[in-house]
Amino acid sequence: MPDAAELAALHAACFTLPRPWTAHEINALLDSPHVFALIESGGFLLGRAVAGEAELLTLAVLPAVRRQGLGARLVQAFLAEARVRQSEQAFLEVAAGNTAAIALYDRAGFSEVGRRKAYYTGADGQSDDALVLSRAL
């Protein structure tokens, strides 16, 4: 099983909005047989696949290695693993202000299917909508 403390430290280096996940939260997810971790140096992705649907729970790529293809590789690996796990549809949520991530997901074939107003709140009290994205597998 992946080291949740290491993943939490990496997550904290990548996120302020939404807030970074704790090692306890990551461990709780990894305890589920439906959750899987895809890990490469400098980044990781947690996904869940159950009942024909896959959810990209989080994608974290260190700022120093962004825009080098790591995020795209992890998303493609997620889609492949979701198919192996018999998923027919994939979903994710992304902060509306995260234009780089939205572009990445758009290139991977995701499109907006919903919006959750003021879903994320940062440490500074600022809020951002969550875009719900989906694609067929």
C-alpha positions in Angstrom: 0.0 0.0 0.0 1.3 3.5 -0.8 2.7 5.6 2.1 -0.2 7.9 2.9 2.1 10.4 4.8 4.2 10.8 1.7 1.2 11.2 -0.5 -0.3 13.8 1.9 3.0 15.8 1.9 3.0 15.8 -1.9 -0.7 16.8 -1.9 0.1 19.7 0.5 2.9 20.9 -1.9 0.3 21.0 -4.7 -2.9 22.4 -3.2 -4.3 25.3 -1.3 -7.7 25.3 -3.0 -9.1 22.8 -2.4 -7.3 22.3 0.8 -4.7 19.5 0.9 -5.8 16.1 2.1 -4.3 14.6 5.3 -2.6 11.3 5.6 -5.6 10.0 7.6 -8.0 11.0 4.8 -5.8 9.4 2.1 -5.5 6.2 4.2 -9.3 6.0 4.7 -9.7 6.2 0.9 -6.9 3.6 0.2 -8.6 1.2 2.6 -11.5 0.8 0.1 -11.1 -2.0 -2.4 -12.6 0.3 -5.0 -9.9 3.0 -4.7 -6.6 2.8 -6.6 -3.4 4.9 -6.5 -1.3 5.7 -9.6 2.1 7.1 -8.5 5.0 8.5 -10.4 7.9 10.5 -9.2 6.6 14.0 -8.6 2.9 13.2 -8.7 0.0 10.8 -8.0 -3.6 10.2 -8.8 -6.3 8.6 -6.7 -9.2 7.1 -8.4 -12.3 5.0 -7.5 -14.2 2.6 -9.7 -17.5 1.1 -8.7 -20.8 0.1 -10.3 -19.7 1.0 -13.8 -18.5 4.5 -12.9 -15.0 5.8 -12.2 -14.2 9.0 -10.3 -10.9 10.8 -10.4 -10.6 11.8 -6.8 -7.4 13.8 -6.9 -4.5 14.5 -9.2 -1.4 16.1 -7.6 1.7 17.1 -9.6 4.5 19.0 -7.9 4.8 22.6 -9.3 8.4 22.0 -10.3 7.4 19.2 -12.7 4.2 20.6 -14.2 3.7 21.0 -17.9 6.1 18.1 -18.7 3.4 15.4 -19.4 3.1 13.8 -15.9 -0.5 14.9 -15.3 -1.5 13.7 -18.8 0.2 10.3 -18.2 -1.6 9.9 -14.9 -4.9 10.8 -16.4 -4.4 8.3 -19.2 -3.4 5.6 -16.7 -6.6 6.4 -14.7 -8.8 6.0 -17.8 -7.1 2.7 -18.6 -7.5 1.4 -15.0 -11.1 2.5 -15.0 -11.7 0.5 -18.1 -10.0 -2.6 -16.6 -12.4 -2.2 -13.6 -15.4 -2.3 -16.0 -16.3 1.4 -15.8 -18.3 2.9 -18.6 -18.2 6.6 -17.5 -15.6 8.7 -15.7 -16.2 11.8 -13.6 -14.2 14.4 -11.7 -14.5 17.7 -10.0 -12.1 20.6 -10.6 -12.0 24.2 -9.3 -13.4 26.5 -11.9 -10.3 28.8 -11.6 -7.9 25.9 -12.2 -7.5 26.7 -16.0 -4.4 24.4 -16.4 -6.2 21.4 -15.0 -9.4 22.2 -17.0 -7.3 22.3 -20.2 -5.6 18.9 -19.3 -9.0 17.3 -18.7 -10.4 18.8 -21.9 -7.5 17.2 -23.9 -8.3 13.9 -22.2 -11.9 14.1 -23.5 -13.8 15.4 -20.5 -16.5 17.9 -20.8 -18.5 19.9 -18.2 -21.8 18.3 -17.1 -22.4 20.4 -14.0 -21.3 23.1 -11.6 -21.4 23.3 -7.8 -21.5 27.0 -6.7 -18.9 28.0 -4.1 -18.0 24.4 -3.5 -14.3 25.1 -2.6 -13.2 27.6 0.1 -9.6 28.5 0.5 -7.7 29.4 3.7 -8.2 33.1 2.7 -12.0 32.6 2.7 -12.3 32.9 -1.1 -14.6 30.5 -2.7 -14.6 28.9 -6.1 -17.1 26.8 -8.0 -16.5 23.1 -8.7 -16.9 22.0 -12.3 -18.2 18.5 -12.7 -16.6 16.9 -15.8 -17.4 13.6 -17.4 -16.5 11.4 -20.3 -17.5 8.1 -21.7 -15.0 5.2 -21.5 
